[in-house]
């Protein structure tokens, strides 16, 4: 009986080790495909310090606008570094406790960076006023969820676990939040 338990424990340890190794290999391959390549910001990225942008997305300070061309210089477990084509180095600190359950640095990366310019296509078909508001990081009643995502970025997953929700909560500061409510997919209220 004891030998059976030891054998099962050994098999489980080997499987866990293999899974961990495979995960690290996938991350390494993804890193090689990403580092040194050009991307675009998928939505506005808010920050107070370019070298210390928190993934929680505090809505204070400056905005790196959607569609900004960047070159990714480094991606690690909790850090994304990139250089803006017009000049300037930036660093995002990924804070998993503010993300959705199980969110990885790559999930966060995919939500915030795109291989194609997001200001083309659907964005170009919006009214000039809505485009201007999104670029300025402003939202108003009647805007759709897609527009809010572009203007404000994704809400932190610890406050808004599902994008399907009709209530999105954003941090303005560590202690203050902004609540955006939707009805039929459109902004109904901002508090």
N, C-alpha and C positions, 0 to 999 in steps of 0.2 A: 504494500500500500504506500509506504514511504517513498519507494523507488518510483512509483507511478507519479506521485506528486512532484518529485524532483524532475522527472522527465518532462512533465507538462509545464512546469515552471521554466525549464530550460528552453523548451520550444517557444513559449510565449516571449521570453527574453530575446531570442534570435529574431522572431517576427517583428517585435517592436524596434529592434536595432535596424532591421532591413527597411522598415517603414521610415524611420528617421533618416537613414542614409538616402533613400529615394527622394524624400522631401528636400533634403539639402542639395541633391544633384539637380532636381527640377529648378530650384531657386538659383543655382549657379548658372544653369543654361539660360534662364530668363534674364539674369544679370548681364550675361555676355551679349544677348540680343538687344539689350536696352542701353547699356552704358556706351556713351559716345554717339548715340543717335539723336536725331532731331525729333521733337514732339511739339505739341501745342497744348496750352492749358485748356482744359475742357470747360471750365467755368472760372469765375472770378476766384482768386485766392487772396484772402484777407491776411494782413500781417502787420505787426508793429515793428519787428526787427527782421530784416531779410535773412539773417543767419540763424534765426530762431523762430521759425514759423511753426506754430503748434497745430497738429492735425485736428485738434478740436474745433478750429476755425473761428476763433473769437472775431466778432464783427466790430473791430476797432482798428484805427490806424489807416494804412494804405491798402490799395487793391492792385494786385497783378491781374490785369484784365484777361477775360477769356480770349482765346485765340492768340495769346502771346507765344511766340516761337522760342523754344528753349532747347538746349542740348543737355541731356542727362549725363552727369559726370560720375555719379556713384549712387548705388542703391544697396543698402544693407538692411538688416533685420528691422531697425527702427529709424532709418535715416534715408532721405532722398535729397541728393544734391544736384543742382542744375545751374546752368549759366543762361541768362537771357541774351538773345541775339543782339539786342540793342545795348548790351553791357550790364554787368552786375551778376554777382554770384548769390544764390539763394540756397537755403537748407530747410527742409521740413523735418520736424521731429515727430515721428509716428508714435502716438500714445494709444496702445491697444485698449486701455480701459475706457476710452471715449468712443471706440468703434463699435460696430455691430458684433454680436457674439461670433467668435472665431475669425474675425476679419484679420487679414494679413497685410503686410506692407504692399503686396502686389494687388490685393483687392483695392486698397486705398489708391495706389498708383493708377489703376485702370479707371477709377471714378474721377480722377483729377487731370489725367493726361491722355491725349489722343494722337494718333498718327496722322490724322487729317484735321485741317483747320475747321473748328466748329462754327466759325462765323460765316461759313458757306452753307448753301442749301436752305434748311428750314429757317435759320437765323435771318438770312437775306429776305425771306418772304414776310417777315414781321414788319409791322409799321415802324417808321423811323423813330417815333416816340418810344415804342417799346424797346427797340434796340438801344436807344440812348439811356433809358432807365437801367437796363441790364448792365451796360458798360459802366454806369455810375454806381452799381451795386444797390439799386433801389428797387423796391417792389410796391405794388399797389393793388387794391381790390380789382378783381377781374382777371388778373394774370394767371396763366396756367402753371401747372407744376414744373414743366420743362423750363419755363422762363425763370421761375423762382430758383431752380437748381443752378441755372447759369448765373444769375445775379448774386445769390447767397452762397452757392456751393451746397454740398450735401449736409443735411443736419447731422449732428453727432449721433451715432447709433445707440449710445447709452441713454439718450433722451427720446429718440425717435427710431425704434427698432425696425419699423417697416415704412418704406416710401409710399406704400398704399394707404397709409394712415391719413386721416383728414386733419390731423394736428401735427405740425412739425415744430420742434423746439430747438432754437439756436442759442448759443452763448454769445452775449455781447461782451461780458467780462467774466471773471471767475465766479462772481456771485449774481450777476444779472443775466436774465434770459429774454429772448423775444419769441413769442408764440405766434405762429402763422396757422390760421385755420382755413380749410378748404371746404367748398360745397360744390359738388358735381365737377371736381377737378380744377376749380378756379378759386383764387384767393377770396375769402369771404371776410376775413378779419386779420388784423395785425395788432398785437398787444406787446 
